[in-house]
Amino acid sequence: MADSPRIHDPLFGLKAWHGRVEYLFKPIHSFIACGTQSDPEFSPLGPEVAIVNAGIPVGESYDYRRRQYWMAAFTAASAYALNRNDWDLLVFLDTDALVGAVDFKSLLNDFTGRQEEILSPAWAETIGGPILIIKRSGVVRFMHKRIQSNCVLGGSSPDMMFSEDEMKEIYSGKWWNPWPNHSSMRQDYSVNPSDPNPMGFLHCPFIRQPHPDVVDEYLKTQWSQVIPL
């Protein structure tokens, strides 16, 4: 965490992320999950925001075929949450995501009255973020219905499936996507910096890794319409 280049980013740094989370959800408890090992000493948020570590050795980059660090973080976060009995919904929000014109009061009221256990946008017909909202029963389901490990550390084990495909299998029949008209909310500018139509995501309820050309207009026209809890 100490060497994270965006730890103090005014829009996507940890303080900005925490401000969004507090404003949107007013959670009883906020925490950060890490797939490897982050020293809480370097967190700009102080001890009131816990750091939950999965502990995978640092040194190798993310690779969906062998090393899915975000799933390791997700596993650690789920175990941490299940050791508390004071919550009904667990919310995951990516640090590098913008939030748009979403009525969270109505959205979560609708979700709690449905039989599904996880709420998420889609990505390539799978569960894809950048936000996940999960009922307690859904967190239990994740912990006990896993299909594969988070990482293959050495050896000759076969390649892993996409983590999003695993999530779709785990939550088969239990996934609610309130935004079926959006095939993805992952612009992923860092992966595709030459996007020929960067403004194509402007009216998405969320954008993960937005193109720089979109940010100002999105904040002005979309974030300004959000309805927090």
C-alpha positions as CSV (number, residue, x, y, z in Angstrom):
1,M,0.0,0.0,0.0
2,A,2.9,2.4,0.7
3,D,4.0,2.4,-2.9
4,S,0.5,2.6,-4.5
5,P,0.8,5.4,-7.1
6,R,-2.9,6.4,-6.6
7,I,-3.2,6.1,-2.9
8,H,-3.8,9.9,-2.6
9,D,-5.5,10.4,-6.0
10,P,-8.2,13.1,-5.5
11,L,-10.8,11.1,-7.4
12,F,-9.8,7.4,-7.1
13,G,-7.5,7.4,-4.1
14,L,-8.5,5.7,-0.8
15,K,-9.8,8.9,0.8
16,A,-12.0,9.7,-2.2
17,W,-13.3,6.1,-2.2
18,H,-14.0,6.2,1.5
19,G,-15.9,9.5,1.1
20,R,-18.1,8.0,-1.7
21,V,-18.8,4.9,0.4
22,E,-19.8,6.9,3.5
23,Y,-22.0,9.3,1.5
24,L,-23.7,6.7,-0.6
25,F,-24.3,3.9,2.0
26,K,-23.7,5.2,5.5
27,P,-22.2,1.8,6.4
28,I,-21.9,0.6,10.0
29,H,-18.4,-0.4,9.2
30,S,-16.0,0.1,6.2
31,F,-12.9,-1.9,5.4
32,I,-10.4,-2.5,2.7
33,A,-9.5,-6.0,1.4
34,C,-6.2,-6.8,-0.1
35,G,-5.3,-10.0,-2.0
36,T,-1.7,-9.8,-0.8
37,Q,-0.4,-8.0,2.3
38,S,-0.9,-4.3,3.1
39,D,0.5,-2.7,6.2
40,P,-2.3,-0.7,7.9
41,E,0.4,1.8,8.9
42,F,0.4,3.2,5.4
43,S,-3.3,3.6,5.1
44,P,-4.4,7.3,4.9
45,L,-7.8,6.3,6.5
46,G,-6.5,5.5,10.0
47,P,-7.4,2.6,12.2
48,E,-11.2,3.1,12.0
49,V,-11.1,1.6,8.4
50,A,-9.8,-2.0,8.8
51,I,-7.3,-3.5,6.4
52,V,-8.1,-7.2,5.7
53,N,-5.3,-9.2,4.1
54,A,-5.5,-12.5,2.1
55,G,-1.8,-12.9,2.5
56,I,-0.7,-14.2,-0.9
57,P,3.0,-13.6,-1.4
58,V,3.7,-10.4,-3.3
59,G,5.8,-10.4,-6.4
60,E,3.9,-11.7,-9.4
61,S,1.4,-9.7,-11.4
62,Y,-2.3,-10.5,-11.8
63,D,-3.0,-13.3,-14.3
64,Y,-6.6,-14.7,-14.5
65,R,-5.1,-18.1,-15.6
66,R,-3.0,-18.5,-12.5
67,R,-3.3,-15.6,-10.0
68,Q,-6.7,-13.9,-9.3
69,Y,-5.7,-11.6,-6.5
70,W,-9.1,-9.8,-6.4
71,M,-10.8,-13.1,-5.6
72,A,-8.3,-13.7,-2.8
73,A,-9.3,-10.3,-1.5
74,F,-13.0,-11.1,-1.9
75,T,-12.5,-14.3,0.0
76,A,-10.8,-12.6,2.9
77,A,-13.4,-9.9,2.9
78,S,-16.2,-12.4,3.0
79,A,-14.6,-14.3,5.9
80,Y,-14.1,-11.1,7.8
81,A,-17.7,-10.0,7.3
82,L,-19.1,-13.3,8.4
83,N,-17.4,-12.9,11.7
84,R,-19.7,-10.0,12.4
85,N,-23.5,-10.4,13.1
86,D,-24.5,-6.8,12.8
87,W,-25.2,-6.5,9.0
88,D,-27.6,-7.5,6.3
89,L,-25.9,-6.4,3.1
90,L,-22.2,-6.4,2.2
91,V,-21.3,-3.8,-0.5
92,F,-18.1,-3.9,-2.6
93,L,-17.3,-0.8,-4.6
94,D,-14.1,-0.5,-6.7
95,T,-11.8,2.4,-5.9
96,D,-11.4,3.2,-9.6
97,A,-15.2,3.6,-10.3
98,L,-17.5,6.6,-10.8
99,V,-21.1,6.4,-9.6
100,G,-23.9,7.9,-11.6
101,A,-27.6,8.6,-11.4
102,V,-28.6,5.7,-9.1
103,D,-31.4,5.8,-6.5
104,F,-29.8,3.6,-3.9
105,K,-32.8,3.9,-1.5
106,S,-35.1,2.4,-4.1
107,L,-32.5,-0.1,-5.4
108,L,-31.7,-1.6,-2.1
109,N,-35.4,-1.7,-1.0
110,D,-36.2,-3.6,-4.1
111,F,-33.2,-6.0,-3.7
112,T,-34.0,-6.9,-0.1
113,G,-37.5,-7.9,-1.2
114,R,-36.3,-10.2,-4.0
115,Q,-35.1,-13.8,-3.8
116,E,-31.7,-13.2,-5.4
117,E,-28.7,-13.0,-3.2
118,I,-26.3,-10.8,-5.2
119,L,-26.9,-7.5,-7.1
120,S,-24.4,-6.6,-9.8
121,P,-24.1,-5.2,-13.3
122,A,-23.0,-7.5,-16.1
123,W,-19.7,-8.0,-18.0
124,A,-19.8,-10.2,-21.0
125,E,-22.9,-11.9,-19.6
126,T,-21.1,-12.6,-16.2
127,I,-21.1,-10.9,-12.9
128,G,-18.8,-8.0,-13.5
129,G,-18.9,-5.0,-11.1
130,P,-17.7,-2.4,-10.4
131,I,-20.2,-2.8,-7.6
132,L,-21.4,-5.9,-5.8
133,I,-24.1,-5.9,-3.2
134,I,-24.6,-9.3,-1.4
135,K,-27.0,-10.5,1.2
136,R,-25.6,-12.4,4.1
137,S,-26.9,-15.7,2.6
138,G,-25.0,-14.8,-0.6
139,V,-21.7,-14.3,1.3
140,V,-22.2,-17.7,2.9
141,R,-22.9,-19.2,-0.5
142,F,-19.7,-17.8,-1.9
143,M,-17.6,-19.2,0.9
144,H,-19.0,-22.7,0.6
145,K,-19.6,-23.0,-3.2
146,R,-16.2,-22.2,-4.6
147,I,-15.2,-24.0,-7.8
148,Q,-11.5,-23.2,-7.9
149,S,-8.7,-21.7,-5.8
150,N,-7.8,-18.1,-5.9
151,C,-4.2,-18.7,-7.1
152,V,-2.0,-21.5,-8.4
153,L,1.4,-21.0,-6.8
154,G,3.8,-23.2,-8.8
155,G,3.2,-26.7,-10.0
156,S,1.5,-27.8,-13.2
157,S,-2.2,-27.3,-12.3
158,P,-4.5,-26.5,-15.2
159,D,-5.4,-22.9,-16.1
160,M,-8.1,-21.3,-14.1
161,M,-11.5,-20.1,-15.4
162,F,-12.3,-16.3,-15.4
163,S,-13.3,-15.3,-11.9
164,E,-16.4,-13.6,-13.3
165,D,-17.4,-17.0,-14.8
166,E,-16.9,-18.7,-11.5
167,M,-19.1,-16.0,-9.8
168,K,-21.8,-16.6,-12.4
169,E,-21.8,-20.3,-11.6
170,I,-21.8,-19.8,-7.8
171,Y,-24.8,-17.5,-8.1
172,S,-26.7,-19.3,-10.8
173,G,-30.4,-18.3,-10.3
174,K,-29.4,-16.0,-7.5
175,W,-28.0,-13.0,-9.4
176,W,-30.0,-9.8,-10.1
177,N,-28.8,-7.3,-12.6
178,P,-31.0,-4.2,-12.4
179,W,-29.3,-2.8,-15.6
180,P,-29.8,-5.4,-18.3
181,N,-29.5,-2.9,-21.1
182,H,-25.8,-2.3,-20.3
183,S,-23.5,-5.1,-21.5
184,S,-20.7,-3.7,-19.4
185,M,-19.8,-0.8,-17.1
186,R,-16.1,-1.5,-17.3
187,Q,-14.6,1.1,-19.6
188,D,-11.1,0.1,-18.4
189,Y,-9.4,3.0,-19.8
190,S,-6.0,1.7,-18.7
191,V,-6.5,-1.4,-20.8
192,N,-8.0,0.4,-23.8
193,P,-6.6,4.0,-23.9
194,S,-7.5,4.5,-27.5
195,D,-11.2,4.0,-27.1
196,P,-12.8,5.4,-30.3
197,N,-16.0,6.5,-28.5
198,P,-15.0,7.4,-24.9
199,M,-18.3,9.2,-24.3
200,G,-20.3,6.0,-25.0
201,F,-20.3,5.2,-21.3
202,L,-21.6,8.6,-20.2
203,H,-25.0,7.4,-19.2
204,C,-23.9,4.2,-17.5
205,P,-25.0,4.0,-13.8
206,F,-21.3,3.2,-13.0
207,I,-18.0,3.4,-14.9
208,R,-14.9,1.4,-14.0
209,Q,-11.7,3.1,-15.0
210,P,-13.3,5.9,-17.0
211,H,-11.6,7.5,-19.9
212,P,-10.3,11.0,-18.8
213,D,-12.5,12.7,-21.4
214,V,-15.6,11.4,-19.7
215,V,-14.9,12.3,-16.1
216,D,-15.9,15.9,-15.8
217,E,-19.1,15.5,-17.8
218,Y,-20.1,12.4,-15.9
219,L,-19.6,14.1,-12.5
220,K,-21.6,17.1,-13.6
221,T,-24.5,15.2,-15.2
222,Q,-24.6,11.8,-13.5
223,W,-23.0,11.9,-10.1
224,S,-25.1,15.0,-9.4
225,Q,-28.3,12.9,-9.6
226,V,-27.3,10.1,-7.3
227,I,-29.7,9.4,-4.4
228,P,-27.8,8.0,-1.4
229,L,-29.3,5.8,1.4
